[in-house]
Amino acid sequence: MRDNGFLKRFGENLRRLRELKGLSQEELYFRANLSKNQVGNIERGEVNTTISTAYALSQALGVELPELFKFE
Amino acid sequence: MRDNGFLKRFGENLRRLRELKGLSQEELYFRANLSKNQVGNIERGEVNTTISTAYALSQALGVELPELFKFE
């Protein structure tokens, strides 16, 4: 169950939110306690990440979790 | 990166939305093209599912994807 179009749009929205917050990929993965390339991979839509990782990203960005999914 | 408390709350919210729509677990996993026990496992918070699966569930339920994450 992988939807590449959806993953690309999720990644683009994550990048938009990260840049709005003025964070680098390094700052975000450090805050969210993720591995080094994980943020880049997610932003490029290359990874079908988990909902727990999405939750960690929302907390690291300081946004409500539903914001990560508002791009449809 | 697994947050059991979060997964439990996500599962409870998914069950709430499913029951609101009057769907059984079988009807939901069939519509979302998931495997037999996947909906039950997600609702019990036993599975750290992917964002693509969450997207498929939202479409099968006929709700906007952010709704699946409005329980915090």
Backbone of each chain as nested JSON, in Angstrom:
{
  "chains": [
    {"id": "A", "residues": [
      {"number": 1, "name": "MET", "atoms": {"N": [0.845, -1.206, 0.0], "CA": [0.0, 0.0, 0.0], "C": [0.875, 1.25, 0.0]}},
      {"number": 2, "name": "ARG", "atoms": {"N": [1.313, 1.696, -1.196], "CA": [2.183, 2.87, -1.313], "C": [1.624, 3.759, -2.401]}},
      {"number": 3, "name": "ASP", "atoms": {"N": [1.438, 5.017, -2.132], "CA": [0.848, 5.951, -3.106], "C": [1.88, 7.039, -3.371]}},
      {"number": 4, "name": "ASN", "atoms": {"N": [2.656, 6.879, -4.44], "CA": [3.788, 7.78, -4.689], "C": [3.379, 9.236, -4.885]}},
      {"number": 5, "name": "GLY", "atoms": {"N": [2.248, 9.447, -5.557], "CA": [1.774, 10.824, -5.756], "C": [1.495, 11.488, -4.42]}},
      {"number": 6, "name": "PHE", "atoms": {"N": [0.82, 10.725, -3.559], "CA": [0.488, 11.239, -2.221], "C": [1.771, 11.524, -1.431]}},
      {"number": 7, "name": "LEU", "atoms": {"N": [2.73, 10.607, -1.5], "CA": [3.976, 10.781, -0.733], "C": [4.742, 12.02, -1.197]}},
      {"number": 8, "name": "LYS", "atoms": {"N": [4.681, 12.282, -2.503], "CA": [5.363, 13.466, -3.047], "C": [4.717, 14.748, -2.5]}},
      {"number": 9, "name": "ARG", "atoms": {"N": [3.381, 14.757, -2.487], "CA": [2.656, 15.951, -1.995], "C": [2.89, 16.141, -0.497]}},
      {"number": 10, "name": "PHE", "atoms": {"N": [2.939, 14.986, 0.241], "CA": [3.222, 15.074, 1.693], "C": [4.608, 15.675, 1.912]}},
      {"number": 11, "name": "GLY", "atoms": {"N": [5.574, 15.201, 1.131], "CA": [6.96, 15.679, 1.252], "C": [7.086, 17.154, 0.933]}},
      {"number": 12, "name": "GLU", "atoms": {"N": [6.404, 17.587, -0.112], "CA": [6.454, 19.008, -0.502], "C": [5.843, 19.878, 0.598]}},
      {"number": 13, "name": "ASN", "atoms": {"N": [4.748, 19.39, 1.2], "CA": [4.112, 20.151, 2.282], "C": [5.022, 20.204, 3.511]}},
      {"number": 14, "name": "LEU", "atoms": {"N": [5.709, 19.091, 3.795], "CA": [6.639, 19.064, 4.938], "C": [7.75, 20.092, 4.72]}},
      {"number": 15, "name": "ARG", "atoms": {"N": [8.299, 20.107, 3.499], "CA": [9.363, 21.088, 3.181], "C": [8.836, 22.523, 3.364]}},
      {"number": 16, "name": "ARG", "atoms": {"N": [7.629, 22.766, 2.869], "CA": [7.022, 24.105, 2.983], "C": [6.934, 24.536, 4.45]}},
      {"number": 17, "name": "LEU", "atoms": {"N": [6.432, 23.607, 5.297], "CA": [6.281, 23.918, 6.728], "C": [7.648, 24.135, 7.389]}},
      {"number": 18, "name": "ARG", "atoms": {"N": [8.614, 23.29, 7.031], "CA": [9.962, 23.406, 7.609], "C": [10.587, 24.766, 7.261]}},
      {"number": 19, "name": "GLU", "atoms": {"N": [10.463, 25.14, 5.979], "CA": [11.051, 26.419, 5.525], "C": [10.322, 27.605, 6.147]}},
      {"number": 20, "name": "LEU", "atoms": {"N": [9.005, 27.457, 6.316], "CA": [8.223, 28.514, 7.004], "C": [8.781, 28.754, 8.415]}},
      {"number": 21, "name": "LYS", "atoms": {"N": [9.224, 27.653, 9.056], "CA": [9.741, 27.731, 10.419], "C": [11.244, 28.109, 10.428]}},
      {"number": 22, "name": "GLY", "atoms": {"N": [11.823, 28.214, 9.239], "CA": [13.234, 28.598, 9.136], "C": [14.185, 27.532, 9.65]}},
      {"number": 23, "name": "LEU", "atoms": {"N": [13.772, 26.254, 9.53], "CA": [14.627, 25.16, 10.012], "C": [15.335, 24.48, 8.831]}},
      {"number": 24, "name": "SER", "atoms": {"N": [16.576, 24.033, 9.071], "CA": [17.269, 23.213, 8.064], "C": [16.802, 21.769, 8.243]}},
      {"number": 25, "name": "GLN", "atoms": {"N": [17.099, 20.907, 7.267], "CA": [16.762, 19.489, 7.414], "C": [17.484, 18.91, 8.641]}},
      {"number": 26, "name": "GLU", "atoms": {"N": [18.74, 19.357, 8.834], "CA": [19.523, 18.83, 9.971], "C": [18.84, 19.195, 11.278]}},
      {"number": 27, "name": "GLU", "atoms": {"N": [18.389, 20.474, 11.409], "CA": [17.749, 20.898, 12.664], "C": [16.47, 20.092, 12.908]}},
      {"number": 28, "name": "LEU", "atoms": {"N": [15.736, 19.837, 11.815], "CA": [14.461, 19.12, 11.976], "C": [14.686, 17.664, 12.375]}},
      {"number": 29, "name": "TYR", "atoms": {"N": [15.633, 16.972, 11.693], "CA": [15.789, 15.558, 12.052], "C": [16.366, 15.431, 13.462]}},
      {"number": 30, "name": "PHE", "atoms": {"N": [17.178, 16.406, 13.862], "CA": [17.737, 16.366, 15.224], "C": [16.599, 16.548, 16.241]}},
      {"number": 31, "name": "ARG", "atoms": {"N": [15.756, 17.56, 16.037], "CA": [14.65, 17.826, 16.964], "C": [13.675, 16.643, 17.026]}},
      {"number": 32, "name": "ALA", "atoms": {"N": [13.428, 16.024, 15.854], "CA": [12.427, 14.946, 15.786], "C": [13.035, 13.594, 16.135]}},
      {"number": 33, "name": "ASN", "atoms": {"N": [14.375, 13.627, 16.435], "CA": [15.059, 12.384, 16.811], "C": [14.989, 11.331, 15.698]}},
      {"number": 34, "name": "LEU", "atoms": {"N": [15.218, 11.813, 14.471], "CA": [15.185, 10.91, 13.311], "C": [16.61, 10.69, 12.823]}},
      {"number": 35, "name": "SER", "atoms": {"N": [16.795, 9.775, 11.884], "CA": [18.14, 9.516, 11.358], "C": [18.485, 10.552, 10.281]}},
      {"number": 36, "name": "LYS", "atoms": {"N": [19.791, 10.62, 9.984], "CA": [20.361, 11.725, 9.204], "C": [19.615, 12.04, 7.906]}},
      {"number": 37, "name": "ASN", "atoms": {"N": [19.378, 11.08, 7.055], "CA": [18.798, 11.385, 5.74], "C": [17.282, 11.265, 5.7]}},
      {"number": 38, "name": "GLN", "atoms": {"N": [16.68, 10.931, 6.845], "CA": [15.254, 10.613, 6.836], "C": [14.396, 11.807, 6.387]}},
      {"number": 39, "name": "VAL", "atoms": {"N": [14.715, 13.012, 6.85], "CA": [13.892, 14.178, 6.482], "C": [13.996, 14.427, 4.977]}},
      {"number": 40, "name": "GLY", "atoms": {"N": [15.192, 14.382, 4.436], "CA": [15.379, 14.577, 2.992], "C": [14.611, 13.529, 2.187]}},
      {"number": 41, "name": "ASN", "atoms": {"N": [14.715, 12.275, 2.615], "CA": [14.004, 11.198, 1.901], "C": [12.488, 11.399, 1.94]}},
      {"number": 42, "name": "ILE", "atoms": {"N": [11.98, 11.811, 3.098], "CA": [10.533, 12.03, 3.228], "C": [10.116, 13.218, 2.365]}},
      {"number": 43, "name": "GLU", "atoms": {"N": [10.909, 14.29, 2.386], "CA": [10.551, 15.499, 1.611], "C": [10.554, 15.22, 0.11]}},
      {"number": 44, "name": "ARG", "atoms": {"N": [11.393, 14.269, -0.331], "CA": [11.42, 13.932, -1.772], "C": [10.37, 12.893, -2.133]}},
      {"number": 45, "name": "GLY", "atoms": {"N": [9.589, 12.474, -1.124], "CA": [8.532, 11.498, -1.404], "C": [9.055, 10.096, -1.643]}},
      {"number": 46, "name": "GLU", "atoms": {"N": [10.29, 9.842, -1.189], "CA": [10.933, 8.539, -1.442], "C": [10.608, 7.514, -0.362]}},
      {"number": 47, "name": "VAL", "atoms": {"N": [10.031, 7.969, 0.764], "CA": [9.797, 7.078, 1.903], "C": [8.333, 7.134, 2.314]}},
      {"number": 48, "name": "ASN", "atoms": {"N": [7.731, 5.956, 2.503], "CA": [6.358, 5.87, 2.99], "C": [6.445, 5.802, 4.519]}},
      {"number": 49, "name": "THR", "atoms": {"N": [6.623, 6.966, 5.15], "CA": [6.937, 7.0, 6.564], "C": [5.745, 6.58, 7.42]}},
      {"number": 50, "name": "THR", "atoms": {"N": [5.976, 6.431, 8.715], "CA": [4.906, 5.984, 9.606], "C": [4.194, 7.176, 10.252]}},
      {"number": 51, "name": "ILE", "atoms": {"N": [3.014, 6.876, 10.812], "CA": [2.254, 7.952, 11.446], "C": [2.975, 8.425, 12.722]}},
      {"number": 52, "name": "SER", "atoms": {"N": [3.714, 7.575, 13.398], "CA": [4.474, 8.008, 14.592], "C": [5.566, 8.995, 14.193]}},
      {"number": 53, "name": "THR", "atoms": {"N": [6.22, 8.741, 13.06], "CA": [7.261, 9.666, 12.582], "C": [6.622, 10.987, 12.176]}},
      {"number": 54, "name": "ALA", "atoms": {"N": [5.443, 10.927, 11.553], "CA": [4.736, 12.173, 11.196], "C": [4.423, 12.951, 12.465]}},
      {"number": 55, "name": "TYR", "atoms": {"N": [4.023, 12.258, 13.519], "CA": [3.702, 12.906, 14.801], "C": [4.953, 13.578, 15.377]}},
      {"number": 56, "name": "ALA", "atoms": {"N": [6.088, 12.867, 15.339], "CA": [7.348, 13.437, 15.846], "C": [7.736, 14.677, 15.043]}},
      {"number": 57, "name": "LEU", "atoms": {"N": [7.533, 14.633, 13.722], "CA": [7.855, 15.789, 12.873], "C": [6.962, 16.979, 13.225]}},
      {"number": 58, "name": "SER", "atoms": {"N": [5.666, 16.718, 13.468], "CA": [4.761, 17.834, 13.787], "C": [5.168, 18.491, 15.105]}},
      {"number": 59, "name": "GLN", "atoms": {"N": [5.573, 17.662, 16.066], "CA": [5.989, 18.227, 17.358], "C": [7.299, 19.011, 17.194]}},
      {"number": 60, "name": "ALA", "atoms": {"N": [8.218, 18.494, 16.383], "CA": [9.494, 19.178, 16.163], "C": [9.288, 20.511, 15.437]}},
      {"number": 61, "name": "LEU", "atoms": {"N": [8.281, 20.551, 14.558], "CA": [7.976, 21.785, 13.835], "C": [7.13, 22.744, 14.659]}},
      {"number": 62, "name": "GLY", "atoms": {"N": [6.511, 22.202, 15.716], "CA": [5.631, 23.036, 16.535], "C": [4.316, 23.337, 15.83]}},
      {"number": 63, "name": "VAL", "atoms": {"N": [3.837, 22.364, 15.035], "CA": [2.535, 22.541, 14.368], "C": [1.626, 21.39, 14.779]}},
      {"number": 64, "name": "GLU", "atoms": {"N": [0.319, 21.592, 14.65], "CA": [-0.638, 20.526, 14.931], "C": [-0.473, 19.447, 13.866]}},
      {"number": 65, "name": "LEU", "atoms": {"N": [-0.599, 18.2, 14.275], "CA": [-0.376, 17.078, 13.351], "C": [-1.232, 17.177, 12.076]}},
      {"number": 66, "name": "PRO", "atoms": {"N": [-2.523, 17.524, 12.172], "CA": [-3.307, 17.622, 10.94], "C": [-2.692, 18.577, 9.901]}},
      {"number": 67, "name": "GLU", "atoms": {"N": [-1.908, 19.555, 10.332], "CA": [-1.291, 20.504, 9.382], "C": [-0.403, 19.778, 8.375]}},
      {"number": 68, "name": "LEU", "atoms": {"N": [0.229, 18.688, 8.819], "CA": [1.121, 17.95, 7.914], "C": [0.36, 17.29, 6.774]}},
      {"number": 69, "name": "PHE", "atoms": {"N": [-0.988, 17.209, 6.945], "CA": [-1.803, 16.497, 5.942], "C": [-2.772, 17.436, 5.232]}},
      {"number": 70, "name": "LYS", "atoms": {"N": [-2.581, 18.732, 5.413], "CA": [-3.478, 19.698, 4.737], "C": [-2.841, 20.162, 3.428]}},
      {"number": 71, "name": "PHE", "atoms": {"N": [-2.993, 19.354, 2.389], "CA": [-2.465, 19.737, 1.076], "C": [-3.292, 19.094, -0.029]}},
      {"number": 72, "name": "GLU", "atoms": {"N": [-4.382, 18.479, 0.35], "CA": [-5.224, 17.787, -0.655], "C": [-6.229, 18.748, -1.275]}}
    ]},
    {"id": "B", "residues": [
      {"number": 1, "name": "MET", "atoms": {"N": [11.277, 4.559, 15.988], "CA": [10.412, 5.698, 16.261], "C": [8.961, 5.217, 16.359]}},
      {"number": 2, "name": "ARG", "atoms": {"N": [8.534, 4.764, 17.548], "CA": [7.17, 4.265, 17.727], "C": [6.617, 4.864, 19.004]}},
      {"number": 3, "name": "ASP", "atoms": {"N": [5.449, 5.423, 18.951], "CA": [4.853, 6.101, 20.115], "C": [3.534, 5.4, 20.43]}},
      {"number": 4, "name": "ASN", "atoms": {"N": [3.588, 4.442, 21.352], "CA": [2.416, 3.595, 21.609], "C": [1.19, 4.369, 22.079]}},
      {"number": 5, "name": "GLY", "atoms": {"N": [1.394, 5.383, 22.899], "CA": [0.257, 6.183, 23.363], "C": [-0.43, 6.854, 22.194]}},
      {"number": 6, "name": "PHE", "atoms": {"N": [0.409, 7.404, 21.291], "CA": [-0.129, 8.073, 20.107], "C": [-0.876, 7.067, 19.228]}},
      {"number": 7, "name": "LEU", "atoms": {"N": [-0.287, 5.889, 19.047], "CA": [-0.916, 4.878, 18.173], "C": [-2.27, 4.44, 18.729]}},
      {"number": 8, "name": "LYS", "atoms": {"N": [-2.349, 4.352, 20.047], "CA": [-3.612, 3.961, 20.699], "C": [-4.685, 5.017, 20.433]}},
      {"number": 9, "name": "ARG", "atoms": {"N": [-4.303, 6.306, 20.573], "CA": [-5.265, 7.403, 20.359], "C": [-5.688, 7.46, 18.896]}},
      {"number": 10, "name": "PHE", "atoms": {"N": [-4.697, 7.21, 17.973], "CA": [-5.027, 7.192, 16.541], "C": [-6.045, 6.081, 16.259]}},
      {"number": 11, "name": "GLY", "atoms": {"N": [-5.797, 4.905, 16.854], "CA": [-6.693, 3.76, 16.638], "C": [-8.09, 4.012, 17.171]}},
      {"number": 12, "name": "GLU", "atoms": {"N": [-8.17, 4.612, 18.343], "CA": [-9.487, 4.905, 18.944], "C": [-10.252, 5.895, 18.077]}},
      {"number": 13, "name": "ASN", "atoms": {"N": [-9.519, 6.89, 17.516], "CA": [-10.168, 7.874, 16.658], "C": [-10.636, 7.229, 15.349]}},
      {"number": 14, "name": "LEU", "atoms": {"N": [-9.821, 6.313, 14.824], "CA": [-10.21, 5.604, 13.594], "C": [-11.485, 4.805, 13.843]}},
      {"number": 15, "name": "ARG", "atoms": {"N": [-11.536, 4.112, 14.983], "CA": [-12.749, 3.325, 15.328], "C": [-13.957, 4.254, 15.431]}},
      {"number": 16, "name": "ARG", "atoms": {"N": [-13.777, 5.404, 16.104], "CA": [-14.872, 6.374, 16.261], "C": [-15.413, 6.805, 14.889]}},
      {"number": 17, "name": "LEU", "atoms": {"N": [-14.487, 7.131, 13.978], "CA": [-14.895, 7.588, 12.637], "C": [-15.582, 6.456, 11.861]}},
      {"number": 18, "name": "ARG", "atoms": {"N": [-15.044, 5.245, 11.972], "CA": [-15.624, 4.091, 11.269], "C": [-17.055, 3.849, 11.748]}},
      {"number": 19, "name": "GLU", "atoms": {"N": [-17.229, 3.862, 13.084], "CA": [-18.569, 3.594, 13.661], "C": [-19.537, 4.721, 13.311]}},
      {"number": 20, "name": "LEU", "atoms": {"N": [-19.018, 5.95, 13.27], "CA": [-19.863, 7.097, 12.86], "C": [-20.424, 6.852, 11.45]}},
      {"number": 21, "name": "LYS", "atoms": {"N": [-19.58, 6.216, 10.593], "CA": [-19.978, 5.96, 9.212], "C": [-20.781, 4.657, 9.092]}},
      {"number": 22, "name": "GLY", "atoms": {"N": [-20.916, 3.955, 10.22], "CA": [-21.704, 2.715, 10.203], "C": [-21.051, 1.595, 9.418]}},
      {"number": 23, "name": "LEU", "atoms": {"N": [-19.705, 1.592, 9.4], "CA": [-18.982, 0.547, 8.653], "C": [-18.416, -0.498, 9.623]}},
      {"number": 24, "name": "SER", "atoms": {"N": [-18.398, -1.755, 9.168], "CA": [-17.716, -2.801, 9.946], "C": [-16.229, -2.738, 9.601]}},
      {"number": 25, "name": "GLN", "atoms": {"N": [-15.388, -3.435, 10.393], "CA": [-13.957, -3.489, 10.074], "C": [-13.763, -4.152, 8.697]}},
      {"number": 26, "name": "GLU", "atoms": {"N": [-14.59, -5.145, 8.425], "CA": [-14.455, -5.868, 7.142], "C": [-14.736, -4.905, 5.978]}},
      {"number": 27, "name": "GLU", "atoms": {"N": [-15.844, -4.147, 6.111], "CA": [-16.196, -3.21, 5.024], "C": [-15.088, -2.204, 4.83]}},
      {"number": 28, "name": "LEU", "atoms": {"N": [-14.475, -1.724, 5.929], "CA": [-13.439, -0.697, 5.813], "C": [-12.173, -1.259, 5.175]}},
      {"number": 29, "name": "TYR", "atoms": {"N": [-11.734, -2.448, 5.616], "CA": [-10.475, -2.957, 5.03], "C": [-10.686, -3.325, 3.567]}},
      {"number": 30, "name": "PHE", "atoms": {"N": [-11.924, -3.746, 3.222], "CA": [-12.206, -4.066, 1.815], "C": [-12.138, -2.794, 0.957]}},
      {"number": 31, "name": "ARG", "atoms": {"N": [-12.826, -1.734, 1.418], "CA": [-12.841, -0.451, 0.688], "C": [-11.433, 0.138, 0.571]}},
      {"number": 32, "name": "ALA", "atoms": {"N": [-10.642, -0.015, 1.641], "CA": [-9.312, 0.626, 1.656], "C": [-8.252, -0.268, 1.037]}},
      {"number": 33, "name": "ASN", "atoms": {"N": [-8.733, -1.479, 0.591], "CA": [-7.801, -2.424, -0.047], "C": [-6.661, -2.828, 0.897]}},
      {"number": 34, "name": "LEU", "atoms": {"N": [-7.037, -3.104, 2.149], "CA": [-6.045, -3.52, 3.138], "C": [-6.221, -5.009, 3.43]}},
      {"number": 35, "name": "SER", "atoms": {"N": [-5.288, -5.585, 4.185], "CA": [-5.397, -7.014, 4.503], "C": [-6.364, -7.213, 5.669]}},
      {"number": 36, "name": "LYS", "atoms": {"N": [-6.787, -8.466, 5.816], "CA": [-7.915, -8.813, 6.696], "C": [-7.835, -8.22, 8.099]}},
      {"number": 37, "name": "ASN", "atoms": {"N": [-6.752, -8.384, 8.814], "CA": [-6.73, -7.958, 10.221], "C": [-6.155, -6.564, 10.421]}},
      {"number": 38, "name": "GLN", "atoms": {"N": [-5.779, -5.91, 9.321], "CA": [-5.054, -4.655, 9.429], "C": [-5.864, -3.572, 10.154]}},
      {"number": 39, "name": "VAL", "atoms": {"N": [-7.165, -3.468, 9.851], "CA": [-7.965, -2.413, 10.499], "C": [-8.06, -2.675, 11.999]}},
      {"number": 40, "name": "GLY", "atoms": {"N": [-8.309, -3.894, 12.377], "CA": [-8.381, -4.236, 13.806], "C": [-7.07, -3.939, 14.513]}},
      {"number": 41, "name": "ASN", "atoms": {"N": [-5.958, -4.318, 13.898], "CA": [-4.644, -4.071, 14.516], "C": [-4.383, -2.577, 14.675]}},
      {"number": 42, "name": "ILE", "atoms": {"N": [-4.758, -1.798, 13.659], "CA": [-4.537, -0.345, 13.73], "C": [-5.429, 0.256, 14.814]}},
      {"number": 43, "name": "GLU", "atoms": {"N": [-6.702, -0.2, 14.866], "CA": [-7.642, 0.363, 15.852], "C": [-7.204, 0.054, 17.277]}},
      {"number": 44, "name": "ARG", "atoms": {"N": [-6.52, -1.068, 17.475], "CA": [-6.05, -1.423, 18.83], "C": [-4.693, -0.769, 19.138]}},
      {"number": 45, "name": "GLY", "atoms": {"N": [-4.174, -0.009, 18.172], "CA": [-2.906, 0.668, 18.412], "C": [-1.71, -0.264, 18.371]}},
      {"number": 46, "name": "GLU", "atoms": {"N": [-1.895, -1.424, 17.741], "CA": [-0.831, -2.44, 17.723], "C": [0.111, -2.268, 16.529]}},
      {"number": 47, "name": "VAL", "atoms": {"N": [-0.296, -1.416, 15.573], "CA": [0.501, -1.264, 14.346], "C": [0.847, 0.2, 14.128]}},
      {"number": 48, "name": "ASN", "atoms": {"N": [2.12, 0.469, 13.815], "CA": [2.568, 1.812, 13.479], "C": [2.435, 1.964, 11.966]}},
      {"number": 49, "name": "THR", "atoms": {"N": [1.201, 2.203, 11.523], "CA": [0.922, 2.139, 10.095], "C": [1.579, 3.286, 9.33]}},
      {"number": 50, "name": "THR", "atoms": {"N": [1.484, 3.222, 7.994], "CA": [2.14, 4.244, 7.176], "C": [1.159, 5.352, 6.813]}},
      {"number": 51, "name": "ILE", "atoms": {"N": [1.742, 6.464, 6.339], "CA": [0.876, 7.6, 5.968], "C": [0.066, 7.26, 4.707]}},
      {"number": 52, "name": "SER", "atoms": {"N": [0.577, 6.406, 3.836], "CA": [-0.198, 6.002, 2.647], "C": [-1.425, 5.199, 3.053]}},
      {"number": 53, "name": "THR", "atoms": {"N": [-1.248, 4.315, 4.054], "CA": [-2.384, 3.527, 4.552], "C": [-3.395, 4.45, 5.225]}},
      {"number": 54, "name": "ALA", "atoms": {"N": [-2.91, 5.438, 5.971], "CA": [-3.834, 6.405, 6.593], "C": [-4.622, 7.13, 5.502]}},
      {"number": 55, "name": "TYR", "atoms": {"N": [-3.953, 7.47, 4.407], "CA": [-4.623, 8.154, 3.297], "C": [-5.711, 7.258, 2.69]}},
      {"number": 56, "name": "ALA", "atoms": {"N": [-5.368, 5.972, 2.484], "CA": [-6.352, 5.03, 1.926], "C": [-7.55, 4.886, 2.867]}},
      {"number": 57, "name": "LEU", "atoms": {"N": [-7.293, 4.862, 4.168], "CA": [-8.388, 4.754, 5.148], "C": [-9.287, 5.994, 5.092]}},
      {"number": 58, "name": "SER", "atoms": {"N": [-8.669, 7.173, 4.963], "CA": [-9.487, 8.4, 4.933], "C": [-10.387, 8.409, 3.7]}},
      {"number": 59, "name": "GLN", "atoms": {"N": [-9.832, 7.934, 2.564], "CA": [-10.653, 7.898, 1.339], "C": [-11.772, 6.866, 1.48]}},
      {"number": 60, "name": "ALA", "atoms": {"N": [-11.473, 5.716, 2.094], "CA": [-12.482, 4.664, 2.268], "C": [-13.593, 5.124, 3.224]}},
      {"number": 61, "name": "LEU", "atoms": {"N": [-13.222, 5.968, 4.191], "CA": [-14.206, 6.49, 5.141], "C": [-14.954, 7.703, 4.582]}},
      {"number": 62, "name": "GLY", "atoms": {"N": [-14.385, 8.297, 3.524], "CA": [-14.992, 9.502, 2.951], "C": [-14.812, 10.715, 3.838]}},
      {"number": 63, "name": "VAL", "atoms": {"N": [-13.633, 10.754, 4.528], "CA": [-13.331, 11.927, 5.351], "C": [-12.015, 12.537, 4.869]}},
      {"number": 64, "name": "GLU", "atoms": {"N": [-11.802, 13.804, 5.173], "CA": [-10.533, 14.456, 4.845], "C": [-9.433, 13.826, 5.713]}},
      {"number": 65, "name": "LEU", "atoms": {"N": [-8.266, 13.652, 5.117], "CA": [-7.159, 12.985, 5.833], "C": [-6.845, 13.625, 7.191]}},
      {"number": 66, "name": "PRO", "atoms": {"N": [-6.813, 14.962, 7.292], "CA": [-6.514, 15.536, 8.616], "C": [-7.474, 15.063, 9.715]}},
      {"number": 67, "name": "GLU", "atoms": {"N": [-8.709, 14.67, 9.353], "CA": [-9.678, 14.199, 10.361], "C": [-9.139, 13.001, 11.135]}},
      {"number": 68, "name": "LEU", "atoms": {"N": [-8.366, 12.166, 10.469], "CA": [-7.825, 10.963, 11.14], "C": [-6.828, 11.336, 12.235]}},
      {"number": 69, "name": "PHE", "atoms": {"N": [-6.378, 12.593, 12.205], "CA": [-5.345, 13.018, 13.168], "C": [-5.853, 14.088, 14.122]}},
      {"number": 70, "name": "LYS", "atoms": {"N": [-7.172, 14.297, 14.131], "CA": [-7.734, 15.318, 15.044], "C": [-8.215, 14.654, 16.323]}},
      {"number": 71, "name": "PHE", "atoms": {"N": [-7.263, 14.408, 17.245], "CA": [-7.636, 13.809, 18.526], "C": [-6.648, 14.239, 19.6]}},
      {"number": 72, "name": "GLU", "atoms": {"N": [-5.803, 15.148, 19.295], "CA": [-4.772, 15.573, 20.265], "C": [-5.28, 16.707, 21.118]}}
    ]}
  ]
}
